[in-house]
Amino acid sequence: MSLPDLSLQPAYRSGRDRLLDDFYVPCLQESVRYDRAVGYFSSTLYQVVGLAFSDFVRRGGGMRLICSPALSPEDFAVMKDADEIARHAQATVRADLDTLLQHPEAVPATRLLATLIANEIIEVRIAFPEHPSGLFHDKMGIFEDQDGRRVAFTGSANETWRAWGLNNESFQVFCSWRNESELLRTRDESDYFREIWRGREPGIRTAFLEEVTAEQLRAIADDDLDHAIEQVRSHQARERNRRTTTSRPLMEHQRLALEDWKAHHYRGIVNFATGAGKTLTAIEAVKRWTADGGAAVILVPGRDLHAQWIREIETELDSVQVLPAGADSNKSAWMELLPIFSAPGNSAGAQRVIVATIHTFASADFQRRLKSGDHLLIVADEMHRAGSRRVLPMLEATECGATLGLSATYRRQFDTEGTDRLLEYFGPVLSPVIGLAEALMLGLLVPYDYRLHEVQLDDDELEQYEHLTKRIGQLVSSGDSFGEIEGQLQMLLIRRARVLKQARQKVPAASAILQDEYQPGDRWLVYCDDLTQLKVLSEQCRAAGLPILEFYSGMQSDRDAVIRSLGDHGGIVVAIRCLDEGIDVPVTDHALILASSTVEREYIQRRGRVLRQAPGTSKVSAEVHDLMLVNPIGGALTKSEAQRALEFVRLARNSAARERLKIVVSLSQDPIELPDLLDYAEEESD
């Protein structure tokens, strides 16, 4: 891949876009040079370089940074000329380093920054006006790939973690390959940066770091760059463990999201990656709302999350009374108590909260008894599930004074109308958005390696797949209206998807991986397509002496006992879809994916399951094993599988997988690939 292969927008804004996930990290991963001019820079950049820079560095990438010293207007008032400003700027840089090194929590970050500068991976120059009348305050950057193609951006963001991860920022993007206008703009920005770097831009003075400052950096630099990066990650993990084991105060991104919720009149969507703390953020929102007299209803998609939410609320809120509705709860009890629990009048000493499955919420019995009104807060976990044709109209008809949607992937794939209606009901996406890149950098998730395993269809399966693909193409190009062909098209898509998910080579390949890779004490999650595939794989693994645990809807044994056994003793849990959404699975360190739909939400959540932190354990990283179908020449068989692999490898720390995937993608024949028109999410009964 290269920069032109990225789907870049002409502009990005916090709240609407994930600045790191959607722009910064993808551009850095396809670049060999990064030029940056900013008004302010701090060593919190390590939050970015600790992960995103690792591959950039290993392939010989380099960064040039121009920044302004942190000088106050009073500083400029007492200085007579540019030379005096330069001397004062150098002294300010040295004082900043000294201050940072006096704070233990900042030492790993500062040392990594020093290591990058000492190894000339980052070159730094200081810019300031020739006359003491202001600050150098430009904010622009240029990514360049190995073929000389460039992405330039200009806007409000400084080169700090707060700017890229938390602040409300925006910037415009220009790509040299798009058209003549953008080519000229990228050249202009590149020329401007070069003139500043060389000290030739009128009105701006540029200075090198003085030798005394360079010596100070070399003195604290780590001899091993990889070790410096790992120290930062380890520090993040220790901080996360310390926070979790002592108490559960809100972290900054959670606090900021709640402030934004209040600013939007208590409406909005918390868009955090798995493990970034959506549940705790929502519980704090419930606490504040009910303490002021309001009532709260929390909607969840199924019985496992239903029980998990009740446990979390009772743990976090001392005086709360929870009314379960749906799942395995007593229907006559909640029908009698629902009008009382949903009425206004809560106080800090007697808070009442209803936790209901979405199907119970949509029932006539629930709707008749619910006391709706401005006092009511509606919270929806995995909010995309509330966009179904059965639930959404009931949600829209419920009068309330506050809403809070929760999801790592709130958009309903292939359902623009449903997504738009959910956004209309719940409100805007709140800032900050915490994507996977941000969650990794904050130490909320552990870094991971991506292991790609290529399998092929047997000859008769490939023949059937190609036949179905041809019939799908003929049907789409027939000119008939969608309404006329919908049923037939859905049937063909389902049959073709089944060929892919049930490929015969998948089970033997998965069994071989588990036999080769499993070590006593490991905790694996293996995702199968259906119960038949699950049973066949379980049988093969048991025959090989592997500790297999099964997890699926409708199983006779206790599913909670399976999860407890995994946490206490390790083993291999073979599951179908019912572990996908939101459920806490402790200490998992390996995932193996046999089958996945085209729904992006599904495979992103599956990855998130295995990247969760495990406080009090030795877990510091994870592995994701992915079975990918390839054609006879080694290219990706379908575009959707290639897209899943590209998403998985994008933030993985092992560069070898990225290089292999580039080869696989280059050999792909890009067959006709239509999205599944149906989302076969497992609907758990109440």
C-alpha positions in Angstrom: 0.0 0.0 0.0 0.9 3.7 -0.3 -0.7 7.0 0.5 -3.0 7.0 -2.5 -4.5 3.7 -1.3 -5.9 5.5 1.8 -9.5 6.8 1.9 -8.7 10.3 3.0 -11.3 13.0 3.5 -10.8 16.6 2.5 -11.2 17.7 6.1 -11.3 16.2 9.6 -13.0 17.4 12.8 -13.0 16.1 16.4 -16.2 14.4 17.4 -17.1 13.5 13.9 -13.8 11.8 13.1 -11.2 9.8 15.0 -8.2 11.9 14.2 -5.6 9.3 15.1 -7.5 6.2 13.8 -8.8 7.8 10.6 -5.9 10.1 9.6 -2.7 10.2 11.6 -1.8 6.5 12.0 -2.8 5.4 8.5 -0.7 8.2 6.9 2.3 7.5 9.1 2.2 3.8 8.3 2.5 4.5 4.6 5.1 7.3 4.9 8.9 7.5 5.1 9.0 11.2 6.0 6.9 13.3 8.2 7.5 17.1 8.4 5.7 19.0 11.1 5.6 22.7 12.0 3.6 23.6 15.1 3.1 26.3 17.6 3.5 23.9 20.5 5.1 20.5 21.1 5.4 18.4 24.2 6.8 15.0 25.1 3.2 13.7 25.3 3.9 12.9 21.6 5.2 9.6 22.9 1.5 8.6 23.2 1.6 8.6 19.4 5.2 7.5 18.7 5.1 4.6 21.1 2.9 2.7 18.7 2.5 4.5 15.4 6.2 5.4 15.1 7.6 1.9 15.7 7.2 0.6 12.1 7.9 4.1 10.7 11.3 4.0 12.5 12.1 0.4 11.5 11.7 1.1 7.8 14.0 4.1 8.0 11.4 6.8 8.4 12.4 10.3 9.7 10.6 13.3 11.1 11.6 17.0 11.0 9.9 19.1 13.7 9.7 22.9 13.9 8.2 24.2 17.1 7.9 27.3 19.1 9.5 27.6 22.6 7.0 28.1 25.4 7.7 31.8 25.8 5.2 34.2 27.5 4.4 37.7 26.3 6.4 39.0 29.3 9.5 37.0 28.0 9.3 38.9 24.7 8.8 42.2 26.4 12.2 42.1 28.2 14.2 40.8 25.2 15.9 43.3 22.9 16.8 41.3 19.7 16.5 37.9 17.9 19.8 36.6 19.4 18.5 37.2 22.9 15.3 35.4 22.0 17.3 32.5 20.7 19.3 32.2 23.8 16.2 32.4 26.0 14.4 29.8 23.8 17.3 27.3 24.3 17.2 27.9 28.0 13.4 27.3 28.0 13.9 23.9 26.3 16.5 22.8 28.8 14.3 23.9 31.7 11.4 22.0 30.3 13.5 18.8 30.1 14.7 19.3 33.7 11.1 19.8 34.9 9.9 16.7 33.1 12.6 14.5 34.5 11.6 15.6 38.0 8.2 13.8 37.5 8.4 10.0 37.5 5.3 9.7 35.4 6.9 11.7 32.6 10.3 10.0 32.6 9.5 7.2 30.1 7.9 9.7 27.7 10.8 12.1 27.9 13.4 9.4 27.6 11.7 8.1 24.4 11.6 11.6 22.9 15.3 12.0 23.8 16.1 8.6 22.2 14.3 9.5 19.0 16.1 12.9 18.8 19.5 11.4 19.8 19.2 8.8 17.0 18.3 11.6 14.5 14.9 10.0 13.8 13.4 13.3 14.9 15.2 16.4 14.1 14.1 19.5 16.0 14.5 23.2 15.2 13.1 26.1 17.1 11.3 28.9 15.3 10.4 32.4 16.6 9.7 35.8 15.1 12.7 38.0 14.3 11.1 40.8 16.3 9.6 40.3 19.7 6.0 40.8 18.7 4.5 37.4 18.9 4.9 33.6 18.6 5.6 31.2 15.8 2.1 29.6 15.6 1.9 27.7 12.4 0.2 24.3 12.5 0.8 22.2 9.4 2.3 18.9 8.4 3.3 16.8 5.4 3.4 13.0 5.1 5.5 11.7 2.2 5.7 8.0 1.0 8.5 6.2 -0.8 7.3 7.3 -4.2 7.3 11.0 -3.3 3.5 11.4 -3.0 2.4 13.8 -0.3 -0.4 14.5 2.1 -0.4 18.0 3.5 -2.7 19.1 6.3 -3.2 22.5 7.9 -5.4 23.4 10.9 -5.6 23.8 14.6 -3.9 20.8 16.0 -0.5 21.0 17.8 1.7 18.0 18.1 0.6 16.8 21.5 -1.5 13.9 22.8 -4.2 16.3 24.0 -4.5 17.9 20.5 -4.8 14.6 18.6 -6.7 12.7 21.2 -8.9 15.0 23.4 -9.2 18.6 22.1 -11.8 19.9 19.7 -9.6 20.3 16.6 -10.1 20.5 12.8 -7.8 20.6 9.8 -7.9 20.5 6.0 -6.2 17.8 3.9 -4.5 18.1 0.4 -3.3 15.1 -1.6 -0.7 15.5 -4.4 -2.2 12.9 -6.7 -5.9 14.1 -6.6 -5.8 17.0 -9.0 -3.6 19.9 -10.1 -5.0 22.3 -7.4 -4.1 19.9 -4.6 -0.7 19.1 -6.1 0.1 22.7 -6.1 -1.1 23.1 -2.6 1.1 20.3 -1.3 4.1 21.7 -3.1 3.4 25.1 -1.6 3.2 23.7 1.9 6.4 21.6 1.3 8.2 24.7 0.0 7.1 26.8 3.0 8.2 24.1 5.4 11.6 23.9 3.7 12.2 27.6 3.8 11.4 27.8 7.5 13.7 24.8 8.2 16.5 26.5 6.3 15.9 29.8 8.1 15.0 31.6 4.9 11.3 32.4 5.5 11.0 36.2 6.0 10.0 37.3 9.5 10.8 33.9 11.1 14.1 32.9 12.7 15.0 29.2 13.0 17.6 27.9 15.4 19.3 24.5 15.9 19.3 22.9 19.3 22.4 24.1 21.1 25.0 21.5 21.8 24.3 21.8 25.6 20.7 20.9 24.9 21.7 18.1 22.5 24.1 16.7 25.2 21.3 16.8 27.7 19.1 14.7 25.4 21.9 12.2 24.7 22.5 11.8 28.4 19.0 10.7 29.1 18.4 8.7 25.9 18.0 5.0 25.9 20.6 2.9 24.1 17.9 0.7 22.6 14.9 2.3 20.8 12.7 -0.8 21.1 13.4 -0.8 24.9 12.4 2.9 25.1 9.1 2.2 23.4 8.5 -0.9 25.6 9.2 1.2 28.7 6.5 3.6 27.7 4.0 0.8 27.2 4.9 -0.9 30.5 4.5 2.4 32.3 1.0 2.8 30.7 0.1 -0.7 31.8 1.3 -0.1 35.4 -0.7 3.1 35.6 -3.8 1.3 34.3 -3.4 -1.5 36.8 -2.9 1.0 39.6 -6.0 2.9 38.7 -8.1 -0.2 38.5 -6.9 -1.9 41.7 -7.3 1.1 43.9 -10.5 2.7 42.7 -12.4 3.5 39.5 -12.2 7.3 39.2 -13.1 8.7 35.8 -10.2 9.1 33.4 -9.8 12.3 31.5 -11.5 11.1 28.3 -14.5 9.9 30.3 -14.8 13.2 32.2 -14.5 15.2 29.0 -17.2 13.1 27.3 -19.6 13.7 30.2 -18.8 17.5 30.0 -19.7 17.4 26.3 -22.9 15.4 27.1 -23.9 18.2 29.5 -23.0 20.9 27.0 -25.3 19.2 24.4 -28.2 19.3 26.9 -27.7 15.7 28.1 -27.9 14.1 24.7 -25.2 12.3 22.8 -23.2 9.1 21.9 -20.1 7.9 23.7 -18.0 6.4 20.9 -15.2 4.6 22.8 -13.3 1.5 21.6 -13.9 -1.7 23.5 -12.1 -1.5 26.9 -12.1 2.3 27.0 -14.7 2.6 29.7 -18.1 3.2 28.1 -19.9 1.5 30.9 -18.3 3.4 33.7 -19.0 6.7 31.8 -22.6 5.8 31.5 -23.0 4.8 35.2 -21.6 8.1 36.2 -24.1 9.8 33.9 -26.9 7.7 35.5 -25.6 8.7 39.0 -25.7 12.4 38.2 -29.1 12.3 36.5 -30.9 10.2 39.1 -29.4 12.3 42.0 -31.2 15.3 40.6 -34.6 13.5 40.7 -34.6 11.8 37.3 -35.2 8.2 36.4 -33.0 6.0 34.2 -33.6 3.1 31.8 -30.7 1.2 30.5 -31.2 -0.9 27.4 -29.0 -3.9 26.6 -29.2 -6.4 23.7 -29.2 -9.7 25.5 -29.2 -11.6 28.8 -25.5 -11.8 29.3 -25.0 -8.0 29.1 -28.2 -7.6 31.2 -26.6 -9.5 34.1 -23.3 -7.7 33.6 -24.8 -4.3 33.8 -26.7 -5.1 37.0 -23.4 -6.2 38.6 -21.6 -3.1 37.5 -24.3 -0.7 38.7 -24.5 -2.3 42.1 -20.7 -2.2 42.4 -20.4 1.4 41.5 -23.5 3.0 43.1 -23.9 2.6 46.8 -27.5 3.5 47.3 -29.0 2.3 44.0 -32.0 0.0 43.6 -32.1 -1.9 40.3 -35.2 -3.2 38.6 -34.4 -6.0 36.1 -36.8 -6.3 33.2 -36.5 -9.1 30.6 -33.8 -11.8 30.4 -34.5 -14.2 33.3 -36.2 -11.6 35.6 -39.7 -12.1 37.1 -42.1 -10.5 34.6 -45.0 -9.9 37.1 -42.6 -8.2 39.5 -41.2 -5.7 37.0 -44.6 -5.0 35.5 -45.8 -4.0 39.0 -42.8 -1.9 39.9 -42.0 -0.3 36.6 -44.3 2.7 37.1 -42.7 3.4 40.5 -39.1 3.0 39.3 -39.6 5.2 36.2 -41.5 8.0 38.0 -39.6 11.2 38.9 -38.5 11.8 42.5 -35.2 9.9 42.8 -32.7 11.3 45.3 -29.0 10.7 46.0 -30.1 8.5 48.9 -32.6 6.4 47.0 -31.7 6.0 43.3 -33.8 3.7 41.1 -32.6 2.3 37.8 -34.3 0.0 35.3 -32.1 -2.4 33.3 -34.1 -3.9 30.4 -33.4 -5.9 27.3 -34.3 -4.0 24.1 -36.9 -6.6 23.2 -38.7 -6.2 26.6 -38.5 -2.4 26.2 -40.2 -2.6 22.9 -43.0 -4.8 24.3 -46.5 -3.5 24.8 -46.4 -4.5 28.5 -43.3 -2.4 29.1 -44.4 0.6 27.1 -47.8 0.8 28.8 -46.2 1.0 32.3 -43.2 3.2 31.6 -43.6 6.7 33.0 -42.0 8.7 30.1 -41.3 12.5 30.3 -38.6 15.0 30.7 -37.4 13.4 33.9 -36.4 10.2 32.0 -32.8 9.2 30.9 -32.6 6.5 28.2 -29.2 4.8 27.9 -28.6 2.2 25.1 -25.6 -0.1 25.3 -24.5 -1.4 21.9 -26.9 1.2 20.5 -26.8 0.0 16.9 -29.0 -2.9 18.1 -31.7 -0.5 19.0 -32.0 0.5 15.4 -33.9 -2.6 14.4 -37.3 -2.2 12.8 -39.0 -3.6 15.9 -37.3 -1.5 18.5 -36.5 1.9 16.8 -40.2 3.1 16.5 -40.8 2.4 20.2 -37.6 4.3 21.1 -38.6 7.3 19.0 -42.1 7.3 20.6 -40.6 7.4 24.1 -40.6 10.9 25.5 -37.4 11.6 27.6 -35.3 14.5 28.8 -31.9 12.9 28.3 -30.3 10.2 26.0 -26.9 8.5 26.0 -25.9 6.0 23.3 -22.9 3.7 23.8 -21.0 1.9 21.1 -17.5 1.3 19.7 -19.2 1.0 16.3 -22.5 2.9 16.4 -23.2 3.0 12.6 -25.6 0.3 11.3 -23.7 -1.2 8.3 -25.8 -1.1 5.1 -28.6 0.8 7.0 -28.0 4.5 6.5 -31.6 5.4 7.4 -31.5 3.4 10.6 -28.2 5.1 11.6 -29.5 8.6 10.8 -32.6 7.9 12.9 -30.5 6.7 15.9 -28.4 9.9 15.6 -31.5 12.0 15.5 -32.8 10.4 18.7 -29.6 10.1 20.7 -27.8 13.2 19.6 -24.3 13.9 18.3 -21.1 11.9 18.8 -19.5 13.3 21.9 -15.9 14.4 22.2 -13.5 12.9 22.6 -13.9 9.9 20.3 -11.6 7.1 21.5 -10.8 4.7 18.7 -8.5 1.7 18.9 -5.4 3.7 18.3 -6.2 6.1 21.2 -7.1 3.2 23.5 -3.8 1.5 22.8 -1.9 4.7 23.4 -3.7 5.3 26.7 -2.8 1.9 27.8 -6.5 0.9 28.0 -5.8 -2.1 25.7 -2.7 -4.2 25.3 -0.6 -4.1 22.1 -1.1 -7.1 19.8 0.5 -9.2 17.0 -1.6 -10.2 14.0 -1.1 -13.7 12.6 -2.5 -14.3 9.1 -3.2 -17.9 8.0 -4.1 -18.4 4.4 -6.5 -21.2 3.4 -8.2 -22.1 0.1 -11.5 -23.5 -1.0 -11.5 -27.1 -2.3 -12.1 -27.4 -6.0 -15.8 -28.1 -5.8 -16.3 -25.3 -3.3 -14.4 -22.8 -5.5 -16.6 -23.9 -8.5 -19.7 -23.3 -6.4 -18.5 -20.0 -5.2 -17.7 -18.8 -8.7 -21.0 -20.0 -10.0 -22.9 -18.1 -7.3 -20.8 -15.0 -7.9 -21.6 -15.1 -11.6 -25.4 -15.5 -10.9 -25.2 -12.6 -8.5 -23.5 -10.4 -11.1 -26.1 -11.4 -13.7 -29.0 -10.6 -11.4 -27.6 -7.2 -10.4 -26.9 -6.2 -14.0 -30.3 -7.4 -15.2 -31.8 -4.0 -14.9 -34.6 -5.1 -12.7 -35.6 -3.0 -9.7 -34.2 -4.0 -6.4 -37.7 -4.8 -5.1 -38.1 -7.4 -7.8 -34.8 -9.2 -7.2 -34.4 -8.6 -3.4 -35.6 -12.1 -2.3 -33.6 -14.0 -5.0 -30.5 -11.8 -4.4 -30.6 -12.4 -0.6 -30.8 -16.2 -1.2 -27.8 -16.2 -3.4 -25.8 -14.0 -1.1 -26.6 -16.3 1.9 -25.6 -19.4 -0.1 -22.3 -17.8 -1.2 -21.5 -16.6 2.3 -22.2 -20.1 3.6 -19.6 -21.5 1.2 -17.0 -19.2 2.5 -17.7 -19.6 6.2 -18.0 -23.4 6.0 -14.9 -23.9 3.8 -13.7 -27.5 4.6 -10.0 -26.5 5.2 -10.9 -24.1 8.0 -11.4 -26.6 10.8 -8.3 -28.7 10.1 -6.3 -25.4 9.8 -7.7 -24.1 13.1 -7.0 -27.4 14.8 -3.4 -27.4 13.6 -2.9 -23.8 14.8 -4.2 -24.6 18.3 -2.1 -27.8 18.6 1.0 -25.8 17.5 0.4 -22.6 19.4 -1.5 -23.4 22.6 0.6 -23.4 25.8 -0.7 -24.4 29.3 -2.2 -21.3 31.0 -3.0 -19.6 27.7 -6.6 -18.3 27.3 -7.9 -18.5 23.8 -11.2 -17.4 22.2 -12.0 -19.2 18.9 -14.9 -17.8 16.8 -16.8 -20.3 14.7 -19.7 -19.8 12.2 -22.3 -22.2 13.6 -22.8 -25.0 16.0 -21.8 -27.7 13.5 -18.5 -26.1 12.9 -18.0 -25.6 16.6 -18.7 -29.2 17.4 -16.4 -30.6 14.7 -13.5 -28.4 15.8 -14.1 -29.2 19.5 -14.0 -32.9 18.7 -10.7 -32.6 16.8 -9.1 -30.6 19.6 -10.2 -32.9 22.4 -8.8 -35.8 20.4 -5.5 -34.0 20.4 -5.7 -33.5 24.2 -6.5 -29.8 24.2 -8.6 -28.2 27.0 -11.7 -27.2 25.0 -14.7 -25.3 26.5 -17.8 -24.6 24.4 -19.9 -21.4 24.6 -23.1 -20.9 22.6 -26.7 -19.8 23.1 -28.9 -22.6 24.3 -26.1 -24.7 25.8 -27.3 -26.9 28.7 -24.3 -26.2 31.0 -23.7 -22.9 32.8 -22.2 -20.4 30.4 -21.0 -18.2 33.3 -19.1 -21.3 34.6 -17.3 -21.5 31.3 -16.1 -17.9 31.6 -15.0 -18.4 35.2 -13.1 -21.5 34.3 -11.3 -19.7 31.5 -10.3 -17.0 33.9 -9.2 -19.3 36.7 -7.5 -22.1 34.7 -7.0 -21.0 31.1 -8.0 -23.1 28.1 -9.7 -22.7 24.8 -13.2 -21.3 24.5 -14.9 -22.2 21.2 -17.8 -19.8 20.6 -20.4 -18.6 18.2 -21.6 -15.0 18.0 -22.9 -14.7 21.6 -19.5 -13.4 22.9 -19.3 -10.6 20.4 -20.9 -7.6 22.1 -19.8 -6.0 25.3 -19.4 -9.1 27.5 -16.3 -9.1 29.8 -14.2 -12.1 29.1 -11.3 -12.1 31.6 -7.6 -12.4 30.9 -8.0 -13.6 27.3 -4.7 -13.3 25.4 -5.3 -15.2 22.0 -8.1 -15.0 19.5 -8.6 -17.2 16.4 -11.2 -16.3 13.8 -12.6 -19.1 11.6 -15.5 -17.2 10.2 -16.7 -13.6 10.2 -19.5 -11.8 8.4 -19.0 -8.7 6.3 -20.3 -6.6 9.2 -17.4 -4.5 10.3 -18.8 -4.1 13.8 -18.5 -7.9 14.4 -14.8 -8.3 13.7 -13.8 -5.1 15.4 -15.5 -6.2 18.6 -14.0 -9.6 18.4 -10.5 -8.1 18.3 -11.4 -5.8 21.2 -12.4 -8.8 23.4 -8.8 -10.1 23.4 -7.1 -6.7 23.8 -8.7 -5.9 27.1 -6.4 -5.2 30.0 -6.2 -7.8 32.8 -5.3 -6.0 36.0 -3.4 -8.1 38.5 -2.1 -10.5 35.9 1.0 -10.7 33.8 -0.8 -10.0 30.5 1.1 -7.4 28.5 0.2 -8.3 24.9 -2.1 -10.4 22.8 -2.3 -12.3 19.5 -5.0 -12.4 16.9 -5.0 -15.3 14.5 -7.1 -14.9 11.4 -8.0 -17.5 8.8 -8.2 -15.8 5.4 -9.5 -17.4 2.2 -7.2 -16.9 -0.8 -7.6 -17.7 -4.5 -5.5 -20.2 -6.3 -2.7 -17.7 -7.0 -2.6 -16.5 -3.4 -4.7 -13.3 -3.5 -7.6 -12.5 -1.2 -10.7 -14.3 -2.4 -13.1 -11.5 -1.4 -12.8 -7.8 -0.8 -14.5 -8.1 2.6 -11.9 -10.5 3.9 -9.1 -8.3 2.6 -10.7 -5.3 4.3 -10.9 -7.1 7.6 -7.3 -8.2 7.4 -6.2 -4.6 6.6 -8.1 -3.3 9.6 -6.5 -5.9 11.9 -3.0 -5.4 10.7 -3.2 -1.6 10.7 -2.4 -1.2 14.4 -0.6 -4.5 15.0 3.0 -4.2 16.1 4.5 -6.9 13.9 5.4 -5.4 10.5 6.0 -8.8 8.8 2.2 -9.4 8.7 1.7 -6.0 7.0 4.3 -6.9 4.3 2.7 -10.3 3.7 -0.8 -8.8 3.5 0.4 -6.3 0.9 1.4 -9.2 -1.3 -1.9 -11.0 -0.8 -3.9 -7.8 -1.6 -1.7 -7.2 -4.8 -2.6 -10.7 -6.0 -6.4 -10.3 -5.5 -8.7 -10.4 -8.5 -11.3 -8.2 -6.9 -14.3 -10.3 -7.6 -17.9 -9.0 -7.5 -18.5 -8.5 -3.8 -21.9 -7.3 -2.6 -22.6 -6.7 1.1 -24.8 -9.1 3.0 -28.2 -7.5 3.0 -29.1 -9.2 6.3 -27.4 -8.8 9.6 -27.7 -12.2 11.3 -26.9 -11.1 14.8 -28.0 -13.7 17.3 -31.1 -12.4 18.9 -31.3 -13.7 22.5 -34.8 -14.2 23.8 -36.0 -12.5 26.9 
